[in-house]
């Protein structure tokens, strides 16, 4: 390898090394050296920094009277169930009163709301959808330039719970754990002429950090960067190494505890949907995703915090979020179900955490969040009645300055397809109308556009 890294090599934005013969390529974030003097476009081509689109889904909705703001515009008071987003409210717009409109279709519980929002039409059957989901359509426009057209994640650990589909028979399965996501994004296999594809064991990859593997290339790169770029690169490497250490703990044998008497091994290990485990895995996934986006590994993503008919539960309890929405009595004084509502608040807290993570990654003259737009949504409003009227929707990020933040817009029963049409146009998809039957619309949300 040459002693010096050329300008062309710098613009490739990758470092390389190998683990036991397996090639490793580590992509780099957008450093100042890759950008123009304004920090808003690529130096090599003049193209603007990439825009990203994502969805963040949580199950079982909210309590409309405690979630919907009372006034529109920018100076609105956060109602009780939105208080967890207070710390990031300047980055978020709240959309209330938008619905999946039914014109003879059955409300298929825990399905119509999410796929109605994602496809622009209420599904007629319990197994079919009208067309590709919103993220797939956007990936068709912006996803071909990256290693992954999209990344799907399930913080609650079930790959099957995905709402990204080209059609009903082609769902995009979700990565069920932070370790699986790490392996997919940061682990690169090599081609063995005798054995076909080979992917290194993630245990090996973590035992010998990816950062150690590319250390030689990294040192040469750093010697040619300015002070600001070296600091930004150090932030990136520090964040990646911290995540590696956290994931490595999951592979390490715990120290012996004399008083611990392990039970007999179960037939298969259970997938925990304990809210504490899900929240912790979500935070790790958010950090890994932020690194993947910053390194332009993908520009489209879908993260499921909890599935429709949410099965999240507290440790030691058999009551799930879903069962509580149907079986817990409303507190006479409070006017709502306190145990079920606690899961709403925990979901909103994790949503705020997700926004914080994207907003913490510097990119050019702004942040990763500034160059993204994320749709937060659920499959129902009031889960007790399975209502698809007035679904909870939020948008975070400005998509490179194309969307306003800090607004509350009331939809007054209009179709969620208006939101989907707006997002497609913002992301560069040339579409004037979108949706099916009663939900079809040619009206984007002009109030959101800059």
C-alpha positions in Angstrom: 0.0 0.0 0.0 1.2 3.5 -0.8 2.8 5.4 2.0 0.4 8.3 1.3 -3.3 8.5 0.9 -4.2 10.3 -2.2 -7.1 12.8 -2.7 -8.9 10.2 -4.7 -8.4 7.7 -1.8 -9.8 10.3 0.6 -12.9 10.8 -1.4 -13.6 7.0 -1.4 -14.4 7.5 2.3 -13.3 4.0 3.5 -10.6 2.4 5.6 -9.6 -1.2 4.9 -8.0 -4.1 6.8 -8.7 -7.9 7.3 -9.5 -10.4 10.1 -8.2 -13.9 9.5 -8.2 -13.3 5.8 -11.7 -11.7 5.7 -11.7 -8.3 4.1 -13.0 -5.4 6.2 -14.0 -2.0 4.8 -15.0 0.7 7.3 -16.8 3.6 5.8 -16.2 7.1 7.1 -18.5 10.0 8.0 -18.6 13.2 5.9 -15.6 15.0 7.1 -14.8 18.6 6.2 -12.2 17.4 3.7 -15.0 15.7 1.7 -17.2 18.9 1.6 -17.1 22.3 0.0 -16.2 25.4 1.9 -19.8 26.0 3.0 -20.1 22.5 4.5 -23.3 21.7 2.6 -22.2 19.9 -0.5 -19.6 17.3 -1.6 -16.4 18.8 -2.8 -15.8 16.1 -5.5 -19.2 16.6 -7.3 -20.9 19.6 -5.8 -23.8 17.4 -4.9 -25.6 18.3 -1.6 -25.2 16.1 1.4 -27.5 13.0 1.2 -31.1 13.2 2.6 -32.3 10.2 4.6 -35.8 8.9 5.3 -36.9 6.6 8.1 -39.8 5.4 10.1 -40.1 4.8 13.8 -43.1 2.7 14.9 -44.6 2.0 18.3 -47.6 -0.2 19.0 -51.0 0.5 20.7 -51.3 4.2 20.2 -52.1 6.7 22.9 -55.0 8.4 24.8 -56.2 11.1 22.3 -57.2 13.6 25.0 -53.8 13.4 26.6 -51.7 13.2 23.4 -53.3 15.7 21.0 -52.2 19.4 21.5 -55.0 21.8 22.0 -53.7 24.6 19.7 -52.0 24.6 16.3 -48.9 26.5 15.1 -45.6 26.8 16.9 -46.6 28.1 20.3 -48.5 25.0 21.5 -48.4 23.4 24.9 -47.3 19.8 25.1 -50.1 17.6 26.5 -49.2 15.0 29.2 -48.3 12.1 26.9 -46.0 14.2 24.8 -44.1 15.7 27.7 -41.2 13.2 27.2 -40.4 14.9 23.9 -40.0 18.3 25.6 -36.2 18.1 25.3 -36.3 17.7 21.5 -39.5 19.5 20.6 -37.7 22.0 18.5 -36.8 19.2 16.1 -40.3 17.7 15.9 -43.6 18.5 14.3 -46.8 16.9 15.7 -49.5 15.9 13.3 -52.9 15.1 14.9 -56.3 14.3 13.5 -55.0 12.4 10.4 -56.8 9.1 9.7 -56.9 6.1 7.5 -60.3 6.6 5.8 -62.6 3.6 5.4 -65.1 3.4 2.5 -66.5 0.0 3.0 -63.2 -1.7 4.0 -63.1 -3.6 7.3 -60.9 -2.1 10.0 -58.5 -5.1 10.4 -57.3 -4.4 14.0 -53.6 -3.6 14.4 -53.1 -3.8 10.7 -55.3 -1.2 8.9 -53.8 1.7 10.6 -50.2 1.0 10.0 -50.5 -0.3 6.4 -53.1 2.4 5.6 -50.5 5.0 6.6 -47.6 3.2 4.9 -49.4 2.4 1.6 -51.9 5.2 1.2 -54.9 2.9 1.4 -56.9 0.8 3.8 -56.1 -2.9 3.0 -59.1 -4.9 1.9 -57.9 -8.2 3.3 -55.9 -9.3 6.3 -53.1 -10.6 4.1 -52.8 -8.2 1.2 -51.7 -4.6 0.8 -52.4 -2.2 -2.1 -48.9 -1.4 -3.0 -45.3 -0.9 -1.8 -44.9 0.8 1.5 -43.8 4.4 1.7 -40.2 3.5 2.6 -39.8 1.2 -0.4 -41.1 3.8 -2.8 -38.6 6.3 -1.4 -35.8 3.7 -1.5 -36.5 3.3 -5.2 -35.6 7.0 -5.5 -32.7 7.4 -3.2 -31.6 3.9 -2.1 -29.5 2.7 -5.1 -26.4 4.7 -4.3 -25.8 3.0 -1.0 -24.7 -0.4 0.2 -28.1 -1.2 1.7 -31.3 0.0 0.0 -32.7 0.1 3.5 -32.1 -1.2 7.0 -34.9 -2.6 9.2 -34.6 -3.1 12.9 -36.9 -4.5 15.7 -35.9 -3.4 19.1 -38.3 -5.9 20.7 -36.5 -8.8 19.1 -38.9 -10.2 16.5 -37.7 -10.1 12.8 -41.2 -10.9 11.5 -42.6 -7.7 12.9 -41.8 -5.5 10.0 -44.0 -2.9 8.2 -41.7 -2.5 5.2 -42.9 -4.5 2.1 -42.8 -4.3 -1.6 -45.9 -6.5 -1.6 -47.6 -8.8 0.8 -45.3 -11.7 -0.2 -42.1 -9.7 0.1 -41.6 -8.2 3.5 -38.2 -6.8 4.5 -37.3 -8.7 7.8 -35.9 -6.7 10.6 -32.6 -7.2 12.4 -33.7 -8.5 15.8 -30.8 -7.4 18.0 -28.0 -4.8 18.1 -25.4 -7.6 17.6 -27.2 -8.7 14.3 -27.3 -5.0 13.2 -23.6 -4.6 14.0 -22.7 -7.7 12.1 -24.7 -6.7 9.1 -23.4 -3.1 8.9 -19.8 -3.4 10.1 -18.9 -7.0 9.2 -17.7 -7.7 5.7 -17.2 -11.3 4.5 -14.8 -12.4 1.8 -15.2 -14.8 -1.2 -13.6 -18.2 -0.7 -13.1 -19.8 -4.1 -13.9 -23.2 -2.6 -16.6 -22.4 -0.2 -18.5 -19.5 -1.6 -19.5 -16.6 0.6 -18.1 -16.5 4.1 -19.0 -14.1 6.9 -16.7 -13.8 9.9 -18.2 -14.8 13.3 -19.3 -11.6 15.0 -17.6 -12.9 18.2 -14.3 -12.8 16.3 -15.1 -9.4 14.8 -15.8 -7.9 18.3 -12.8 -9.7 20.0 -10.6 -7.9 17.5 -12.2 -4.5 17.0 -12.9 -3.3 13.5 -11.0 -0.2 14.5 -7.9 -2.2 15.3 -8.1 -3.9 11.9 -8.1 -0.6 10.0 -5.6 1.1 12.4 -2.8 1.4 9.8 -5.1 3.0 7.2 -6.5 5.2 9.9 -3.1 6.5 11.0 -2.2 7.5 7.4 -5.5 9.2 6.9 -5.3 11.2 10.2 -1.8 12.5 9.3 -3.4 14.3 6.3 -6.4 15.8 8.0 -6.9 19.2 9.5 -7.7 19.7 13.2 -11.5 19.9 12.9 -11.6 16.7 10.8 -9.3 14.8 13.2 -11.6 15.8 16.1 -14.7 14.6 14.1 -13.0 11.4 13.2 -12.1 10.8 16.8 -15.7 11.3 17.8 -16.8 8.7 15.3 -14.2 6.1 16.3 -14.9 6.7 20.0 -18.6 6.2 19.5 -18.0 3.0 17.4 -15.6 1.6 20.0 -18.0 2.3 22.9 -20.7 0.3 21.0 -18.2 -2.5 20.3 -17.5 -2.7 24.1 -21.2 -2.7 24.9 -21.9 -5.5 22.4 -18.8 -7.4 23.5 -20.3 -7.7 27.0 -23.2 -9.6 25.6 -20.7 -12.3 24.4 -18.7 -12.5 27.6 -19.1 -15.2 30.2 -20.3 -13.6 33.4 -18.2 -14.0 36.6 -19.3 -16.9 38.9 -21.8 -16.2 41.6 -21.8 -18.8 44.4 -25.4 -18.2 45.3 -26.7 -18.5 41.8 -28.3 -21.8 40.9 -29.2 -21.8 37.2 -32.4 -23.5 36.1 -32.5 -26.3 33.6 -32.0 -25.0 30.0 -35.2 -24.3 28.3 -36.1 -25.8 24.9 -35.2 -22.6 23.2 -34.1 -19.2 24.6 -37.1 -16.8 24.9 -37.1 -13.4 23.2 -37.6 -10.9 25.9 -40.1 -8.1 25.5 -39.4 -6.7 28.9 -39.7 -2.9 28.4 -36.3 -2.4 30.1 -34.6 -4.8 27.6 -36.4 -3.3 24.7 -35.5 0.3 25.6 -31.8 -0.7 26.1 -31.6 -2.5 22.8 -33.4 0.4 21.1 -30.7 2.8 22.3 -27.9 0.6 21.0 -29.7 0.2 17.6 -30.2 3.9 17.4 -26.5 4.5 17.9 -25.4 1.9 15.4 -28.0 3.2 12.9 -26.6 6.8 13.3 -23.1 5.5 12.4 -24.5 3.6 9.4 -26.3 6.7 8.2 -23.3 9.0 8.8 -21.2 6.6 6.7 -23.8 6.5 3.9 -24.3 2.8 4.2 -28.0 3.4 3.8 -30.4 6.3 3.3 -33.6 4.6 4.3 -34.5 2.8 7.5 -37.4 1.4 9.6 -37.2 0.9 13.3 -39.9 -0.9 15.2 -39.9 -0.1 18.9 -42.9 -2.3 19.7 -45.2 -4.1 17.3 -48.8 -3.5 16.7 -50.8 -5.1 19.5 -47.7 -4.4 21.6 -46.5 -7.3 23.7 -44.2 -5.2 25.9 -44.5 -5.9 29.6 -42.8 -5.1 32.8 -40.4 -7.5 34.4 -42.2 -10.2 36.3 -45.6 -9.3 34.9 -47.7 -11.3 32.5 -49.8 -8.2 31.6 -48.7 -6.9 28.2 -49.3 -3.4 26.9 -52.0 -4.8 24.6 -53.9 -6.7 27.2 -53.8 -3.8 29.5 -55.5 -1.5 26.9 -58.4 -3.9 26.9 -58.5 -5.3 30.5 -57.3 -2.5 32.8 -60.1 -0.4 34.3 -59.8 3.3 33.8 -58.9 5.1 37.0 -62.0 7.0 38.0 -60.1 10.0 39.2 -57.5 10.1 36.4 -59.9 9.2 33.5 -57.4 6.8 31.8 -55.7 3.5 32.3 -52.5 4.3 34.3 -50.6 1.0 33.7 -51.3 0.9 29.9 -50.4 4.6 29.7 -47.0 4.1 31.3 -46.0 2.2 28.1 -47.1 5.2 26.0 -44.8 7.4 28.0 -41.9 4.9 27.8 -42.4 4.8 24.0 -42.3 8.5 23.8 -39.2 8.7 25.9 -37.4 6.3 23.5 -38.6 8.2 20.5 -37.1 11.4 22.0 -33.9 9.4 22.7 -33.8 8.4 19.0 -34.1 12.0 17.9 -31.4 13.0 20.3 -29.0 10.4 18.9 -29.5 11.5 15.3 -29.2 15.1 16.4 -25.9 14.5 18.2 -24.0 13.5 15.0 -22.4 16.5 13.4 -22.5 16.6 9.6 -21.2 19.5 7.5 -22.7 22.7 8.8 -25.5 20.8 10.7 -26.3 17.4 12.0 -27.4 14.0 10.8 -31.0 14.9 11.9 -31.0 18.1 9.9 -30.4 16.0 6.7 -33.0 13.4 7.6 -36.8 13.2 8.1 -38.2 10.5 10.3 -41.9 9.5 10.5 -43.0 8.4 13.9 -46.4 6.6 13.9 -48.6 3.9 15.4 -51.4 1.6 14.1 -54.2 3.0 16.3 -55.1 6.1 18.3 -57.2 4.7 21.1 -56.1 1.0 21.4 -59.1 0.0 23.5 -61.4 0.7 20.5 -58.8 -0.1 17.8 -59.6 3.3 16.2 -57.8 4.4 13.1 -59.2 7.9 13.4 -56.8 10.6 14.6 -53.7 8.4 14.5 -50.6 9.7 16.4 -48.0 11.0 13.9 -44.8 13.0 14.3 -42.0 14.1 12.0 -38.4 14.8 13.1 -35.7 16.5 11.1 -35.8 18.9 8.2 -34.7 16.7 5.3 -31.9 19.1 4.4 -34.0 22.2 5.2 -37.1 21.2 3.2 -39.4 20.6 6.2 -40.3 22.9 9.1 -40.0 21.7 12.7 -41.7 22.7 15.9 -45.3 22.8 14.5 -48.6 21.3 15.5 -50.8 20.7 12.4 -54.3 19.4 13.0 -55.7 17.2 10.2 -59.4 17.2 11.1 -60.0 13.7 9.9 -58.1 14.0 6.6 -56.2 11.0 5.2 -52.7 10.0 6.4 -51.9 9.7 2.7 -51.4 13.5 2.7 -48.4 12.9 5.0 -47.1 10.1 2.8 -47.4 12.2 -0.4 -45.6 15.1 1.3 -42.7 12.9 2.4 -42.3 11.4 -1.1 -42.1 14.8 -2.7 -39.7 16.1 -0.1 -37.4 13.1 -0.8 -37.4 13.8 -4.5 -39.9 11.2 -5.8 -41.8 12.7 -8.7 -45.4 11.9 -7.7 -48.4 14.3 -7.9 -51.1 11.9 -6.4 -50.8 9.1 -4.0 -53.1 6.7 -2.3 -56.0 4.3 -3.0 -59.8 4.7 -3.0 -61.0 7.1 -0.2 -57.4 7.9 0.8 -56.2 9.0 -2.6 -54.9 12.6 -2.5 -53.1 15.2 -4.5 -52.7 17.6 -1.5 -49.3 17.7 0.2 -49.1 19.4 3.6 -47.9 22.8 2.4 -47.8 24.1 6.0 -44.8 21.8 6.6 -42.8 22.8 3.5 -40.1 25.5 3.7 
